[in-house]
């Protein structure tokens, strides 16, 4: 019997209902309504008071109805069954209210007694039924609202059997009226209990989904913040590395000329110092531009390419052409920065390895991708100490940057029409 009682009291092992009942007592008792978890005495005082008040009023009504039956025969049985119904209701309330290891069993025993004795009373009493049908109907509704439909159906089947058998002992008329009529009421309460349980499960599922959505949104925002920090760090690193490397080369050249001495060397050294100041100033401008691009309020790409070409012409007195094909459109911040860095690094490499070479920057806005091509012709001046500066990681870094956003970068010797051979070309392709 104890094993059977535990099997009946066990709840589904699913995410909505939690572990088996009653061994994980505090949480499941709170959800099931057969017992109460820690803190429930403080959070549900009105509900407890209301149920005990309902017990008192039902007891008065039932005893008043039983007073007409006397103390002999069916009357005596009715008195005993009524007392057991009241006792069963009280046991259920105590099991639902108290926080003890035996409370679930006390609550179930109370509901079983309440339903069984109530069904017996309803079937036996031909007249003066009173509120007897309320007892099995309440027990059926409570059980159906807490248990799975299959387990609750076993309990309701027991109540229906008691009702129909007791009504059949009083004749076919009693079976057709009280037995079938009040039996339908018990089935109706079973249906209401199953519906309430389904509603509670859906509400719990919706609440769980809301919590999971909030957690996913928080994690997504945290990942976006980390990605943004990484982008900012990468851009600032590229700007500072480019500017400081060029600044170091210019200062070293100025220092070497000053060591040689002479008016001509001093003039050249002064020119290098001026270039160093300009590089430092441009480095600050590039830093601000990188932050602006990360905030997605950078100037359009064609304007930036024209600015790079103007700077190259001013530094080298060489030709620099910019060609724009297709309809320019705004790009994402990381894509726009990648294009700009590729053009900037390509022109820096031309300054180092092909001084005075003419260059051509060609930007193509296709339907599904954009292409940047930076090509240069042969050098017209001898290489300087700039050719040995830097670590040689500029193009490699640009290739990694392009691959991070689904693009590609290619670089190698190439002969461009209109540019003196041999030349070099860097081609960047991005989706967007």
C-alpha positions in Angstrom: 0.0 0.0 0.0 2.8 2.4 0.8 4.5 1.7 -2.5 1.2 2.2 -4.3 0.6 5.5 -2.5 4.1 6.8 -3.4 3.5 5.8 -7.0 0.2 7.8 -7.0 1.8 10.8 -5.4 4.7 10.8 -7.8 4.6 13.6 -10.3 6.0 13.6 -13.9 9.8 14.0 -14.3 9.6 16.8 -16.8 11.1 20.3 -16.8 7.8 22.0 -16.0 6.8 19.8 -13.0 10.2 19.2 -11.5 11.6 16.0 -9.8 9.5 13.3 -8.3 7.1 14.0 -5.4 7.4 13.9 -2.4 11.1 13.3 -2.0 12.0 16.8 -3.3 9.5 18.2 -0.8 9.8 22.0 -0.6 9.6 22.9 -4.3 7.1 20.3 -5.5 4.7 20.7 -2.6 4.5 24.4 -3.4 3.6 23.6 -7.0 1.3 20.7 -6.4 -0.9 22.2 -3.7 -0.9 18.9 -1.7 1.5 20.4 0.8 3.2 23.7 1.4 6.8 24.7 1.0 8.9 26.9 3.3 7.6 30.4 3.5 4.1 29.5 2.3 2.6 30.2 5.8 3.7 33.8 5.4 2.8 34.3 1.7 -0.7 32.6 1.7 -2.4 33.5 5.0 -5.6 34.7 3.4 -5.9 31.6 1.3 -5.4 29.4 4.3 -8.0 31.3 6.4 -10.5 31.2 3.5 -10.3 27.4 3.2 -10.7 26.8 6.9 -13.7 29.2 6.9 -15.2 27.2 3.9 -14.7 24.0 6.0 -16.6 25.5 8.9 -19.5 26.7 6.8 -19.7 23.4 4.9 -19.6 21.5 8.2 -22.6 23.5 9.5 -24.5 23.0 6.3 -23.9 19.2 6.2 -24.7 18.7 9.8 -27.9 20.7 9.4 -29.0 18.4 6.5 -28.1 15.2 8.4 -30.2 16.3 11.4 -33.4 15.3 9.6 -32.2 11.7 9.0 -32.1 10.5 12.6 -29.6 8.0 14.1 -30.8 4.7 12.7 -30.1 2.8 9.5 -29.2 5.0 6.6 -29.2 8.0 9.0 -26.4 6.5 11.1 -24.3 5.7 8.1 -24.9 9.3 6.8 -23.8 10.8 10.1 -20.6 8.7 10.1 -19.8 9.5 6.4 -20.5 13.2 7.0 -18.1 13.2 9.9 -15.5 11.5 7.8 -16.0 14.0 5.0 -15.4 16.9 7.4 -12.4 15.1 8.9 -11.0 14.4 5.4 -11.4 18.1 4.4 -9.5 19.1 7.6 -6.7 16.6 6.9 -6.3 18.0 3.4 -6.1 21.5 4.7 -3.6 20.5 7.4 -1.4 18.6 4.9 -1.6 21.6 2.5 -0.8 24.1 5.3 1.8 22.3 7.5 5.4 21.9 6.5 6.2 18.4 7.6 7.6 15.3 5.8 4.3 13.5 6.2 2.1 16.4 5.0 1.7 15.1 1.4 0.4 11.8 2.6 -1.9 13.5 5.1 -3.3 15.7 2.3 -3.8 12.7 -0.1 -5.5 10.7 2.7 -7.8 13.6 3.4 -8.8 14.0 -0.2 -9.3 10.2 -0.6 -11.5 10.1 2.5 -13.4 13.3 1.4 -14.1 12.0 -2.0 -15.0 8.4 -1.0 -17.3 9.3 1.8 -18.9 12.1 -0.2 -19.6 9.7 -3.1 -21.1 7.2 -0.7 -23.4 9.8 0.8 -24.5 11.0 -2.6 -25.4 7.5 -3.7 -27.2 6.4 -0.6 -29.3 9.4 0.2 -32.6 9.4 -1.8 -33.6 12.8 -0.4 -32.0 15.5 1.7 -28.8 15.0 -0.1 -27.7 18.4 1.0 -24.2 19.4 0.0 -22.9 15.8 -0.1 -22.1 16.0 -3.9 -19.8 18.9 -3.3 -17.3 16.7 -1.5 -16.5 14.2 -4.3 -16.6 16.9 -6.9 -14.1 19.1 -4.9 -11.8 16.1 -4.4 -11.9 15.2 -8.1 -11.2 18.8 -9.2 -8.3 19.2 -6.7 -6.6 15.9 -7.8 -7.1 16.6 -11.5 -5.6 20.0 -11.1 -2.4 18.6 -9.5 -1.8 15.2 -11.0 -1.4 14.1 -14.6 -4.7 13.2 -16.4 -4.0 9.5 -16.3 -3.3 9.3 -12.5 -6.2 11.7 -11.8 -8.5 9.5 -13.9 -7.7 6.5 -11.6 -8.8 8.5 -8.6 -12.0 9.8 -10.4 -12.8 6.2 -11.5 -12.7 5.1 -7.9 -15.1 7.9 -6.9 -17.5 7.1 -9.7 -17.5 3.4 -8.8 -18.3 4.2 -5.2 -21.1 6.5 -6.2 -22.7 4.2 -8.8 -22.5 1.1 -6.6 -24.0 2.9 -3.5 -26.7 4.4 -5.7 -27.5 1.0 -7.3 -28.2 -0.5 -3.8 -31.1 2.0 -3.5 -32.7 1.0 -6.7 -32.7 1.8 -10.4 -34.3 5.1 -10.0 -31.6 6.2 -7.5 -28.9 5.0 -10.0 -30.5 6.9 -12.9 -30.9 10.2 -10.9 -28.2 10.6 -8.2 -25.8 8.1 -9.7 -25.6 9.3 -13.3 -26.5 12.9 -12.6 -23.9 13.6 -9.9 -21.5 11.2 -11.6 -21.6 13.6 -14.6 -20.8 16.5 -12.2 -17.7 14.7 -10.9 -16.6 14.1 -14.5 -17.1 17.8 -15.2 -15.0 18.8 -12.2 -12.3 16.4 -13.5 -12.4 18.2 -16.8 -12.1 21.6 -15.1 -9.1 20.4 -13.1 -7.3 19.0 -16.1 -7.9 22.3 -17.9 -6.6 24.3 -14.9 -3.5 22.1 -14.8 -2.9 22.7 -18.5 -3.2 26.4 -18.0 -0.7 26.4 -15.1 1.8 24.4 -17.2 1.5 26.8 -20.1 1.9 29.8 -17.8 5.1 28.2 -16.3 6.4 27.4 -19.8 5.8 31.0 -20.9 7.5 32.4 -17.8 10.5 30.1 -18.4 10.6 31.2 -22.0 10.6 34.8 -20.9 13.5 34.2 -18.5 15.5 32.3 -21.2 14.9 35.1 -23.7 16.0 37.7 -21.2 19.2 35.7 -20.5 19.9 35.2 -24.2 19.4 38.9 -24.8 21.8 39.7 -22.0 24.4 37.3 -23.3 24.0 38.7 -26.8 24.5 42.2 -25.6 27.6 41.1 -23.6 29.0 39.4 -26.7 28.3 42.5 -28.8 30.1 44.7 -26.3 33.1 42.4 -26.3 33.2 42.4 -30.1 33.0 46.2 -30.1 35.9 46.4 -27.7 37.9 44.1 -29.9 37.2 46.3 -32.9 38.1 49.4 -31.1 41.4 47.9 -29.9 42.2 46.6 -33.3 41.6 50.0 -35.0 43.6 51.9 -32.4 46.4 49.4 -32.7 46.6 49.8 -36.4 46.5 53.5 -36.3 49.2 53.8 -33.7 51.4 51.1 -35.3 51.2 52.8 -38.7 51.8 56.3 -37.4 54.5 55.5 -34.9 56.4 53.3 -37.4 56.5 56.1 -39.9 57.4 58.7 -37.2 60.3 56.6 -36.1 61.7 56.2 -39.6 61.5 60.0 -40.2 63.2 60.8 -36.9 66.0 58.2 -37.5 66.6 59.7 -40.9 66.7 63.3 -39.4 69.1 62.1 -36.7 71.4 60.5 -39.3 71.5 63.7 -41.4 72.3 65.8 -38.4 75.2 63.5 -37.6 76.6 64.0 -41.1 76.4 67.8 -40.7 76.4 70.5 -43.3 73.8 73.0 -44.4 72.2 70.7 -47.0 71.9 67.9 -44.4 70.4 70.3 -41.9 67.8 71.4 -44.5 66.9 67.8 -45.2 66.8 67.0 -41.4 64.4 69.9 -40.9 62.2 68.6 -43.7 62.1 65.2 -42.0 61.2 66.8 -38.7 58.3 68.6 -40.4 57.1 65.4 -41.9 57.3 63.8 -38.5 55.1 66.5 -37.0 52.7 66.0 -39.9 52.6 62.2 -39.3 51.9 62.7 -35.6 49.1 65.1 -36.4 47.7 62.7 -39.0 47.9 59.9 -36.5 45.6 61.8 -34.2 43.2 62.5 -37.0 43.3 58.8 -38.0 42.5 57.8 -34.4 39.5 60.1 -34.4 38.4 58.8 -37.8 38.6 55.2 -36.5 36.4 56.0 -33.6 34.0 57.8 -35.9 33.9 54.9 -38.2 33.2 52.5 -35.3 30.3 54.8 -34.4 29.1 54.5 -38.0 29.3 58.2 -38.7 32.5 58.2 -40.8 32.7 60.0 -44.1 31.8 58.1 -47.3 34.5 55.8 -48.7 35.0 57.7 -51.9 35.9 60.9 -49.9 38.4 58.9 -47.8 40.0 57.4 -50.9 40.3 60.9 -52.5 41.9 62.2 -49.3 44.5 59.3 -49.3 45.3 60.0 -53.0 45.8 63.8 -52.2 48.1 62.9 -49.3 50.1 60.6 -51.5 50.5 63.3 -54.3 51.5 65.8 -51.7 54.2 63.6 -50.2 55.7 62.1 -53.4 54.7 64.5 -56.2 53.7 61.4 -58.0 50.4 60.7 -59.9 47.5 59.2 -58.0 44.2 58.4 -59.6 40.9 57.4 -58.0 38.2 55.6 -60.0 34.8 54.9 -58.6 32.5 52.4 -60.4 28.9 51.7 -59.5 26.6 53.5 -57.1 28.4 54.3 -53.8 26.4 53.0 -50.8 27.1 53.0 -47.1 28.9 49.9 -45.7 29.0 48.4 -42.2 31.6 49.9 -39.9 34.0 47.0 -40.0 33.7 46.6 -43.8 34.3 50.3 -44.4 37.3 50.3 -42.0 38.8 47.3 -43.8 38.6 49.0 -47.2 40.1 52.2 -45.8 43.0 50.3 -44.1 43.7 48.3 -47.2 44.0 51.5 -49.3 46.1 53.2 -46.6 48.5 50.2 -46.1 48.9 49.8 -49.9 49.9 53.4 -50.4 52.3 53.1 -47.5 54.0 50.1 -49.1 54.3 52.0 -52.4 56.1 54.8 -50.5 58.5 52.3 -49.0 59.2 50.0 -51.9 58.4 52.0 -55.0 59.2 55.7 -54.3 57.6 58.0 -56.8 55.6 55.4 -58.5 52.2 56.4 -60.0 49.2 54.7 -58.3 45.6 54.0 -59.2 42.9 53.3 -56.6 39.8 51.7 -58.1 36.6 51.1 -56.1 33.8 49.0 -57.6 30.4 48.8 -56.0 28.8 45.6 -57.3 25.4 44.2 -56.6 26.6 41.7 -54.1 30.2 42.6 -53.4 32.6 45.5 -53.4 36.1 45.5 -54.8 39.1 47.7 -54.0 42.1 47.6 -56.2 45.3 49.5 -55.5 47.9 49.2 -58.3 51.2 51.0 -58.7 53.8 51.2 -61.5 57.5 51.0 -61.3 59.5 53.2 -58.9 60.9 56.5 -60.3 63.2 57.1 -57.3 65.8 55.0 -55.4 64.5 53.3 -52.3 65.4 54.8 -48.9 65.6 53.6 -45.3 61.8 53.4 -45.3 62.0 50.1 -47.2 63.5 48.4 -44.2 61.0 49.8 -41.7 58.0 47.9 -40.3 57.7 44.2 -39.4 56.2 43.1 -42.7 52.9 42.2 -41.2 50.7 44.9 -42.8 49.3 42.8 -45.6 49.0 39.7 -43.5 47.0 41.7 -40.9 44.7 43.1 -43.6 44.1 39.6 -45.0 43.1 38.4 -41.6 40.9 41.4 -41.1 39.2 40.7 -44.5 38.6 37.0 -43.7 37.0 37.9 -40.4 34.2 39.6 -42.2 33.9 37.0 -45.0 36.2 38.7 -47.6 39.5 38.0 -49.2 42.7 39.9 -50.0 45.2 39.2 -52.7 48.6 40.9 -53.4 51.3 40.3 -55.9 53.2 41.6 -59.0 51.0 42.8 -61.8 51.0 45.0 -64.9 48.3 47.5 -65.1 47.4 49.3 -68.4 48.6 52.8 -68.3 51.2 52.2 -65.5 54.9 51.5 -66.1 55.9 47.9 -65.4 56.9 46.2 -63.3 54.1 47.0 -60.8 52.3 45.7 -57.8 48.6 45.2 -57.1 46.5 44.7 -54.0 42.9 43.5 -54.5 40.3 43.4 -51.7 36.9 41.8 -52.1 34.1 42.0 -49.5 30.4 41.0 -49.4 28.0 43.8 -49.0 
